[in-house]
Every structure is written in structure tokens, then in C-alpha cells.
Amino acid sequence: MSDMTADKAAALRKPFDKASIGKLPKGGTMLDYVGHAATTDRLLGVDPNWSWEPFAVDERGLPALDSRGNLWIRLTVCGVTRIGVGDGKSAKEVIGDAIRNAAMRFGVALDLWSKEELEGSHEDVPAVEKPAAPVVTRTMSRPGAAAAGITQDQLKKLHASFNDAGITARETRLEYASKVAGRALASSSDLTKAEASKVIEALAADVRESA
């Protein structure tokens, strides 16, 4: 049962003081970020019983990585569970990155993410990759899906709904949409109109639940 109140949600999203903000090199620039310790302290301050679990474990019972070396986790805070993904050069880095990524879904340090990520500009396949998209779409889409494909208005609303739910990473968005649609998706553009409506409704329900 969810114990996420409006006050707790606001506490998770509270801006960090400058002493807790570090710098991370990315794309030739330095980005502001909050480390694992500060993120953990914020989670503990709101919910001392917060927890996380990996999507899968290996034969030794340790968290299993996907084919790209990423760790997918479920982070539960105040009875609400959201998805996160992390990578890194060591198990410690991977876990810390995944927890920070999942905590961002609750609004932790969300204000430090770049404007482009908050607007969901990385959601779709970059332009240089688009020539290959039709092949992937035909392979993964249901018969007749193209005739009732997602509209531009739905696509904009979908991006806005993901942002409202605190889901900004492209891979996490695709996984969420794929689960709701019940099939693998290469891009949000692969959704049918009906599927897009279901994803938007599911995201709205998540936002209401966490409010």
C-alpha cells in the first residue's frame, strides 16, 4: 500500500544545497549531479525503509546485468515502486548509478538534469539512425499497426506524461511502454493509437498514485 503523501513527494524533490552537488564530465561539458551518498540520505530522510531489487539475479544470486552491462532495478519508496537503470566500471558504481537513476523518477535531483533530457528529446532514435527504423518496425509491430499508428498529438502528450512521471531515460521509457503494450518496441513511434492511449493512461495513474 502506498504511503506517498504530498509532503513526502515534495521532500524527495527538494533542491539540494550546493555542498551536495558535484560535477560530472559528459559530452565535452561539466554537468551538475548528486552522488550516491546524498541520494541515499534523501531517501532515508523520507522513508527509512526504502529498498531496491534487481530485475534478475545470476546463478550466484547476485544482481544480473543486461547484454549492454546495465543493471535494471526496482526502487520502492513509501510503497511506490519505480524503475531505474545504471552502468559503471564496478559493481559499486553500477548499483549507485541505478539507485540515483531510479530516485530521479521520484524527483530526487530532477532539477539538475539537462533541459533536453527533461523535455524527452532523447526519447526517439536519433536522425542518423532513422533509415533503419522501418525494418525494425515491421519486425516488431503487430499486423496493421501502421494504419493506426500513434499521432503527433499523442506523441507530444506521451513525452509530457513521461516527464510528469519522472521517467526521462529513453531505455526506461521504451521498457515501460513495451510492458503496457505487451510487445517489444524499438521507438515510441511504433505504438498504435490504442497502445499510446493505454501508456498515457498508465502514466497518469502512476502520477496520481505518487501524489
VENVENWO-V363912 format. One record per helix or strand. SS is the DSSP state (2 for helix, 1 for strand). FROM is the first residue (numbers start at 0). TO is the last residue. If there is no record, write none. Layout:
SS & FROM & TO
SS & FROM & TO
This chain:
2 & 5 & 12
2 & 17 & 19
1 & 20 & 25
1 & 28 & 33
2 & 35 & 45
1 & 50 & 53
1 & 56 & 56
1 & 62 & 62
1 & 70 & 76
1 & 79 & 85
2 & 90 & 103
2 & 109 & 111
2 & 114 & 117
2 & 126 & 139
2 & 144 & 147
1 & 148 & 148
2 & 151 & 163
2 & 169 & 180
2 & 187 & 189
1 & 191 & 191
2 & 192 & 209
